Amino acid sequence: MTLRVVEWSTGTVGRHAIAGIDARPDLELIGVWVSDPAKVGRDAGDLAGLGRELGVAATNDRDALIALKPDCIVHTAMTDDRIFEAIDDLIFFIESGINVVSSGPVLLQFPQGILDQDLIDRIAAAGRSGNASLHVNGIDPGFANDMLPLSMTSLSQRIDEVRCLEIADYSTYYQPVVMKTIFGFGQSMDETPMLLYPGVLAMGWGSVVRQIAAGLDLTLDEPLVERFDRVAADRDYSTVSVDIPEGAMAALHFEVVGQVNGVDRVVLEHFTRTHPEQCPDWPTPAQGDGCYRILISGEPQMQVEFTHHGENGDHNVSGMIVTAMRLVNSVAAVVDAKPGLVTALDLPPVSGRGLVAGR
């Protein structure tokens, strides 16, 4: 059966989602939403850089897209700076009877212990009302730190700690709001960026820690523990999103930690550089400029390093692709899922079925 899909946004992730929807034989792109008036009327294939038209014109008319009654919306709009407004959008979609896979807000990956229960209940009620499902996932949070580590634990005899790391150079990551306002790169070391206010790290990545804990049947101490350290630029740096003068914030290491009786048991950790030469004492990928590394301490000791890069070699481009494709490839499973909020723990295995070249 072919599922009719609307793509919601055509930015750094959305453009790759359009290409992915077009590539899957079981999906049909029937609509595209854009926020930029200059994109209205442009063909989806043009917006995705496919070099050909798909016969679907972009619109900023929400009601017109809802009236198409798609089976699913692939929602890749920016949510980091409008979390609760975005949640309202997602609730509206599922109340309207449309299933949704979304890249954010990431705290909906596993919101228990992060959002008020009243809001979680509201999402569940909206799903029941519209008989539709909502799944929020991507790559981080998402596959690299939910399904990958939990799959590895199936090999364990004893688990002492599960640690999920992102080690990356963000110099080619184009998201000015994220880079400057949220992370604080290029800002004075005397300023506190949004991400480092108490509780924000646990809100942004606590869903990872809590979902892994749920998958391992752990009851965590409250609250989650936040740790971080920042590094000032030793010279001027330039990234595609922000210029970083000498002395300004240039690199960030943080941890969000789930403890049991005061002992670290589940850890989400990021080492974020804005130039590959920074912080030589920090961990580095075995190859390339970025990786996800899963470390499981116990019996046996296990480590997996997951890397990716685009055909042009840029891991930030491929990061957008894998984020988009985890969503696109989950559409059928989410359409078949129970109504309401669906986490990775609820889904069957998701694969790239139908995407082998030349089939």
C-alpha positions as a printed NumPy array, in Angstrom:
array([[  0.   ,   0.   ,   0.   ],
       [  1.268,   3.476,  -0.89 ],
       [  1.112,   6.019,   1.945],
       [  0.393,   9.661,   1.116],
       [  2.845,  12.004,   2.83 ],
       [  3.224,  15.743,   3.427],
       [  6.693,  17.135,   4.152],
       [  6.619,  19.957,   6.712],
       [  9.555,  22.338,   6.012],
       [ 12.37 ,  22.3  ,   3.471],
       [ 15.395,  23.371,   5.511],
       [ 18.598,  21.506,   6.271],
       [ 16.735,  18.318,   7.218],
       [ 13.519,  18.762,   5.22 ],
       [ 15.184,  18.942,   1.828],
       [ 16.716,  15.497,   2.436],
       [ 13.373,  14.179,   3.68 ],
       [ 11.8  ,  15.157,   0.351],
       [ 14.495,  13.199,  -1.491],
       [ 13.927,  10.241,   0.832],
       [ 10.151,  10.271,   0.404],
       [ 10.617,  10.368,  -3.366],
       [ 13.037,   7.43 ,  -3.176],
       [ 10.696,   5.094,  -1.29 ],
       [  8.295,   3.152,  -3.533],
       [  5.726,   2.876,  -0.733],
       [  5.444,   6.653,  -0.146],
       [  3.844,   9.372,  -2.264],
       [  4.66 ,  13.052,  -1.664],
       [  1.393,  15.003,  -1.957],
       [  2.249,  18.302,  -0.27 ],
       [  5.024,  20.499,   1.117],
       [  4.765,  23.226,   3.756],
       [  7.24 ,  26.137,   3.871],
       [  7.58 ,  29.084,   6.238],
       [  9.486,  31.316,   3.801],
       [  7.099,  33.213,   1.483],
       [  9.813,  33.197,  -1.196],
       [  9.508,  29.395,  -1.4  ],
       [  5.732,  29.344,  -1.915],
       [  4.875,  27.95 ,  -5.34 ],
       [  8.286,  26.389,  -5.952],
       [  8.385,  22.721,  -6.865],
       [  9.448,  20.268,  -4.175],
       [ 12.127,  18.767,  -6.393],
       [ 13.647,  22.211,  -6.866],
       [ 13.609,  22.909,  -3.106],
       [ 15.259,  19.542,  -2.444],
       [ 17.95 ,  20.141,  -5.062],
       [ 16.996,  17.037,  -7.024],
       [ 17.525,  18.633, -10.423],
       [ 14.02 ,  17.651, -11.53 ],
       [ 10.462,  18.565, -10.649],
       [  8.175,  16.347,  -8.581],
       [  4.946,  18.103,  -9.532],
       [  4.245,  19.225,  -5.952],
       [  4.225,  22.969,  -5.285],
       [  5.166,  24.261,  -1.82 ],
       [  2.624,  26.229,   0.191],
       [  2.326,  28.028,   3.514],
       [ -1.405,  27.242,   3.712],
       [ -1.689,  24.844,   6.645],
       [ -5.394,  24.207,   6.202],
       [ -4.979,  23.309,   2.534],
       [ -2.435,  20.632,   3.443],
       [ -4.6  ,  19.249,   6.249],
       [ -7.505,  19.069,   3.772],
       [ -5.424,  16.687,   1.636],
       [ -5.86 ,  14.127,   4.456],
       [ -2.358,  12.657,   4.211],
       [ -1.575,   9.397,   5.971],
       [  1.453,  11.016,   7.589],
       [  3.294,  14.3  ,   8.01 ],
       [  7.098,  14.187,   8.048],
       [  7.745,  17.172,  10.311],
       [ 11.275,  18.583,  10.173],
       [ 10.643,  22.215,  11.066],
       [ 12.953,  24.013,  13.501],
       [ 11.609,  23.542,  17.046],
       [ 14.555,  24.32 ,  19.327],
       [ 13.488,  27.941,  19.805],
       [  9.698,  27.299,  19.943],
       [  9.274,  24.046,  21.826],
       [  5.764,  24.439,  23.199],
       [  4.395,  26.121,  20.079],
       [  5.743,  23.155,  18.099],
       [  4.083,  20.705,  20.49 ],
       [  0.789,  22.508,  19.875],
       [  1.34 ,  22.066,  16.124],
       [  1.952,  18.337,  16.525],
       [ -1.132,  17.941,  18.726],
       [ -3.206,  19.711,  16.067],
       [ -1.967,  17.301,  13.401],
       [ -2.818,  14.121,  15.295],
       [ -6.153,  15.561,  16.48 ],
       [ -6.85 ,  16.089,  12.78 ],
       [ -6.339,  12.367,  12.189],
       [ -2.867,  12.612,  10.635],
       [  0.048,  10.48 ,  11.833],
       [  3.309,  12.363,  12.386],
       [  7.012,  11.532,  12.439],
       [  9.044,  14.497,  13.635],
       [ 12.625,  15.533,  14.302],
       [ 11.571,  17.63 ,  17.276],
       [ 11.02 ,  18.823,  19.879],
       [ 13.524,  16.18 ,  20.907],
       [ 12.208,  15.935,  24.464],
       [  9.184,  14.125,  22.989],
       [ 11.502,  11.253,  22.148],
       [ 10.684,  10.065,  25.698],
       [  9.004,  12.847,  27.68 ],
       [  8.253,  11.002,  30.917],
       [  9.991,  12.852,  33.753],
       [ 10.641,  15.888,  31.53 ],
       [  7.242,  17.293,  30.569],
       [  4.316,  17.83 ,  32.91 ],
       [  2.114,  14.75 ,  32.966],
       [ -0.867,  16.925,  31.995],
       [  0.807,  17.75 ,  28.671],
       [  1.756,  14.106,  28.074],
       [ -1.867,  13.153,  28.773],
       [ -3.038,  15.86 ,  26.366],
       [ -0.908,  14.371,  23.575],
       [ -2.265,  10.895,  24.323],
       [ -5.848,  12.192,  24.266],
       [ -5.251,  13.969,  20.949],
       [ -3.978,  10.724,  19.451],
       [ -7.006,   8.799,  20.642],
       [ -9.343,  11.535,  19.379],
       [ -7.794,  11.536,  15.904],
       [ -6.807,   7.829,  15.893],
       [ -3.308,   8.949,  14.931],
       [  0.224,   8.404,  16.204],
       [  3.144,  10.751,  16.88 ],
       [  6.779,   9.638,  16.879],
       [  9.672,  12.029,  17.51 ],
       [ 13.119,  10.757,  16.631],
       [ 16.125,  11.432,  14.492],
       [ 19.725,  10.557,  15.14 ],
       [ 20.705,  12.456,  18.312],
       [ 18.475,  12.117,  20.216],
       [ 17.358,   9.138,  18.275],
       [ 18.831,   6.014,  16.757],
       [ 22.444,   6.64 ,  17.824],
       [ 21.446,   6.854,  21.446],
       [ 18.36 ,   4.757,  21.835],
       [ 18.123,   1.764,  19.472],
       [ 21.875,   1.345,  18.945],
       [ 22.883,   1.183,  22.641],
       [ 19.832,  -0.853,  23.65 ],
       [ 20.569,  -3.353,  20.872],
       [ 24.123,  -3.675,  22.168],
       [ 22.898,  -4.424,  25.695],
       [ 21.282,  -7.585,  24.328],
       [ 24.832,  -8.992,  24.343],
       [ 25.531,  -8.118,  27.973],
       [ 25.876, -10.443,  30.929],
       [ 26.234,  -7.516,  33.377],
       [ 25.813,  -3.8  ,  32.749],
       [ 27.643,  -1.26 ,  34.902],
       [ 27.2  ,   1.823,  32.698],
       [ 25.852,   2.763,  29.274],
       [ 27.532,   5.839,  27.808],
       [ 26.471,   7.453,  24.516],
       [ 28.86 ,  10.015,  23.027],
       [ 28.661,  12.427,  20.15 ],
       [ 32.118,  13.627,  19.116],
       [ 31.859,  16.178,  16.337],
       [ 33.264,  19.226,  14.59 ],
       [ 30.379,  21.653,  14.019],
       [ 32.266,  24.081,  11.777],
       [ 30.175,  23.114,   8.717],
       [ 26.881,  22.757,  10.605],
       [ 24.549,  25.46 ,   9.312],
       [ 22.133,  26.373,  12.093],
       [ 22.948,  29.939,  13.26 ],
       [ 20.283,  29.978,  15.988],
       [ 21.484,  26.668,  17.421],
       [ 25.164,  27.504,  17.151],
       [ 25.102,  31.058,  18.509],
       [ 22.02 ,  31.487,  20.663],
       [ 21.525,  27.975,  22.035],
       [ 25.09 ,  26.61 ,  22.252],
       [ 26.72 ,  30.026,  22.7  ],
       [ 29.561,  29.627,  20.208],
       [ 31.155,  32.99 ,  19.426],
       [ 29.71 ,  34.562,  22.574],
       [ 31.642,  35.946,  25.52 ],
       [ 32.738,  33.397,  28.111],
       [ 31.088,  35.701,  30.667],
       [ 27.663,  35.014,  29.135],
       [ 25.598,  31.916,  29.831],
       [ 24.099,  30.443,  26.656],
       [ 20.562,  29.067,  26.663],
       [ 21.776,  25.473,  26.684],
       [ 23.687,  25.863,  29.945],
       [ 20.988,  27.309,  32.157],
       [ 20.15 ,  24.791,  34.898],
       [ 17.771,  22.128,  33.657],
       [ 18.06 ,  22.865,  29.935],
       [ 20.552,  20.084,  29.146],
       [ 18.367,  17.617,  31.025],
       [ 15.355,  18.841,  29.067],
       [ 17.13 ,  18.592,  25.711],
       [ 18.872,  15.24 ,  26.153],
       [ 17.285,  13.791,  29.261],
       [ 14.887,  11.868,  27.036],
       [ 17.859,   9.79 ,  25.866],
       [ 18.895,   8.918,  29.395],
       [ 15.349,   8.194,  30.527],
       [ 14.473,   6.027,  27.528],
       [ 17.586,   3.879,  27.895],
       [ 16.84 ,   3.563,  31.609],
       [ 13.275,   2.491,  30.802],
       [ 14.597,  -0.057,  28.327],
       [ 16.859,  -1.455,  31.074],
       [ 14.154,  -1.322,  33.779],
       [ 16.096,   1.206,  35.885],
       [ 14.599,   3.668,  38.342],
       [ 16.853,   6.726,  38.255],
       [ 17.692,   9.163,  41.012],
       [ 16.056,  12.558,  40.59 ],
       [ 16.949,  14.972,  39.179],
       [ 19.292,  14.007,  36.358],
       [ 22.836,  15.32 ,  36.791],
       [ 24.234,  17.959,  34.4  ],
       [ 27.97 ,  18.527,  33.918],
       [ 29.732,  20.751,  31.397],
       [ 32.908,  22.629,  30.598],
       [ 33.507,  25.302,  27.969],
       [ 36.674,  26.175,  26.075],
       [ 37.611,  29.639,  24.811],
       [ 39.025,  30.163,  21.326],
       [ 42.819,  30.334,  21.215],
       [ 42.54 ,  32.338,  17.975],
       [ 39.862,  33.602,  15.601],
       [ 37.721,  30.894,  13.967],
       [ 35.082,  31.045,  11.266],
       [ 32.238,  28.547,  10.812],
       [ 29.378,  28.516,   8.32 ],
       [ 27.015,  29.627,  11.1  ],
       [ 29.012,  32.007,  13.287],
       [ 32.383,  33.754,  13.529],
       [ 34.26 ,  33.052,  16.747],
       [ 36.765,  35.694,  17.881],
       [ 39.736,  34.804,  20.067],
       [ 38.637,  34.462,  23.68 ],
       [ 34.993,  33.689,  22.845],
       [ 33.382,  30.315,  23.449],
       [ 34.619,  27.835,  20.853],
       [ 34.069,  24.316,  22.206],
       [ 31.722,  22.585,  24.624],
       [ 31.716,  19.312,  26.539],
       [ 28.624,  18.273,  28.469],
       [ 27.075,  15.258,  30.153],
       [ 23.516,  14.422,  31.135],
       [ 23.696,  11.636,  33.704],
       [ 21.191,   9.168,  35.075],
       [ 22.323,   7.812,  38.427],
       [ 21.085,   4.973,  40.608],
       [ 21.933,   5.386,  44.3  ],
       [ 24.437,   8.078,  43.362],
       [ 26.316,   5.956,  40.789],
       [ 26.426,   6.933,  37.103],
       [ 24.501,   4.308,  35.122],
       [ 23.317,   5.988,  31.893],
       [ 25.255,   8.912,  30.411],
       [ 24.687,  11.078,  27.349],
       [ 27.907,  12.94 ,  26.523],
       [ 28.855,  15.463,  23.835],
       [ 32.271,  16.743,  22.761],
       [ 31.555,  19.601,  20.356],
       [ 34.344,  21.44 ,  18.576],
       [ 34.073,  24.255,  16.036],
       [ 37.419,  23.368,  14.432],
       [ 39.142,  19.965,  14.282],
       [ 42.351,  21.335,  15.84 ],
       [ 40.65 ,  22.403,  19.062],
       [ 40.941,  20.509,  22.364],
       [ 43.482,  17.848,  21.339],
       [ 43.07 ,  16.152,  24.729],
       [ 39.393,  15.402,  24.037],
       [ 38.324,  12.132,  22.373],
       [ 38.449,  12.134,  18.583],
       [ 36.692,   9.935,  16.036],
       [ 38.583,   6.922,  14.749],
       [ 37.964,   8.353,  11.292],
       [ 36.394,  11.483,   9.862],
       [ 35.263,  14.613,  11.696],
       [ 32.394,  13.212,  13.729],
       [ 31.059,  10.03 ,  15.263],
       [ 28.675,   8.489,  17.732],
       [ 30.417,   6.181,  20.183],
       [ 28.624,   3.75 ,  22.478],
       [ 30.535,   2.436,  25.504],
       [ 29.026,  -0.292,  27.648],
       [ 30.934,  -1.069,  30.818],
       [ 30.326,  -4.408,  32.463],
       [ 30.76 ,  -7.985,  31.322],
       [ 31.766,  -7.925,  28.563],
       [ 33.177,  -4.44 ,  27.916],
       [ 31.828,  -3.24 ,  24.554],
       [ 32.368,  -0.31 ,  22.226],
       [ 30.772,   0.614,  18.909],
       [ 31.726,   3.648,  16.846],
       [ 29.138,   4.806,  14.325],
       [ 30.362,   7.222,  11.662],
       [ 28.777,   8.643,   8.554],
       [ 29.687,  11.051,   5.787],
       [ 28.014,  12.266,   2.637],
       [ 29.163,  11.568,  -0.873],
       [ 30.928,  14.926,  -0.679],
       [ 32.684,  13.805,   2.518],
       [ 30.895,  16.207,   4.886],
       [ 29.584,  14.541,   8.046],
       [ 27.29 ,  17.478,   8.834],
       [ 25.487,  17.009,   5.518],
       [ 25.152,  13.283,   6.127],
       [ 23.989,  14.087,   9.653],
       [ 21.015,  15.859,   8.139],
       [ 20.41 ,  12.918,   5.793],
       [ 20.402,  10.269,   8.519],
       [ 18.143,  12.446,  10.673],
       [ 15.682,  12.788,   7.796],
       [ 15.82 ,   9.153,   6.765],
       [ 15.255,   7.732,  10.243],
       [ 11.952,   9.625,  10.099],
       [ 11.05 ,   8.778,   6.506],
       [ 11.857,   5.095,   6.964],
       [  9.691,   5.026,  10.121],
       [  6.526,   6.302,   8.416],
       [  4.908,   2.931,   7.756],
       [  5.634,   1.654,  11.281],
       [  4.196,   4.797,  12.864],
       [  1.076,   4.697,  10.671],
       [  0.514,   1.128,  11.92 ],
       [  1.273,   1.983,  15.568],
       [ -1.183,   2.528,  18.396],
       [ -2.68 ,   6.043,  18.649],
       [ -0.865,   8.657,  20.735],
       [  2.813,   9.181,  21.463],
       [  4.991,   6.351,  20.183],
       [  8.593,   5.961,  21.36 ],
       [ 11.381,   3.889,  19.842],
       [ 10.596,   1.24 ,  22.468],
       [  7.146,   0.816,  20.882],
       [  8.213,   0.41 ,  17.244],
       [  9.151,  -2.761,  15.386],
       [ 12.523,  -2.814,  13.596],
       [ 12.766,  -0.019,  11.02 ],
       [ 14.788,  -0.573,   7.843],
       [ 15.543,   0.985,   4.488],
       [ 13.293,  -1.5  ,   2.71 ],
       [ 12.845,  -0.551,  -0.949],
       [ 15.877,   1.744,  -1.101],
       [ 18.507,  -0.579,  -2.6  ],
       [ 19.868,   1.114,  -5.721],
       [ 18.846,  -0.372,  -9.04 ],
       [ 16.016,  -2.535,  -7.728]])
